[in-house]
Every structure is written in structure tokens, then in C-alpha cells.
């Protein structure tokens, strides 16, 4: 199920960004994430759903992790490695 609305998505993105500022790395590759890098750069910050919403994953905070745009795209189950609107990109 996608985020209920843009405000909910933004709140979740900010909470995960705070974890990145505190030193939490990309949960997929383990490298640090630079929050100053802007989307759609491959090293930009995105919020990854551990179980994609397209496969029934939820938007509960416990199911969200920080990831680089590149890492999130490589793991994507969407066509051509796209990152969906629910990825919580900084934009």
C-alpha cells in the first residue's frame, strides 16, 4: 500500500534522513549516504521499502531503510529498475 499522502511520505523521508545524518549507511551496500547529493544522481538518498509496496509491503516506519538511488534501482522490482514515487526521494 503506498503512502497515504505526500505529507506522510515526507514525514517518513525526514525521519530516515535523520538516521542518515546520525551515521546510518545505505542498508544495501553499507556505504555512507551524502544528503547533499541531489536526486536523480546515483548516489542520492532514497528511502527503500524492505518489502516493496508493489509486492504488498507497508509504509510502516519499521519497514523503511535508507538507500542510495543506485542501490534502490538495482534492487527494484519495477520495469527497468525505476524507483517509484513511494521511494521517498529528496527532490
Secondary structure, 3 states (H helix, E strand, C coil): CCCCCHHHHHHHHHHHHHHHHCCCCCCCCCCCCCCCCCCCCCCCEEEEECCCHHHCCCCCHHHEEEEEHHHHHHHCCCHHHCCCHHHCCCC
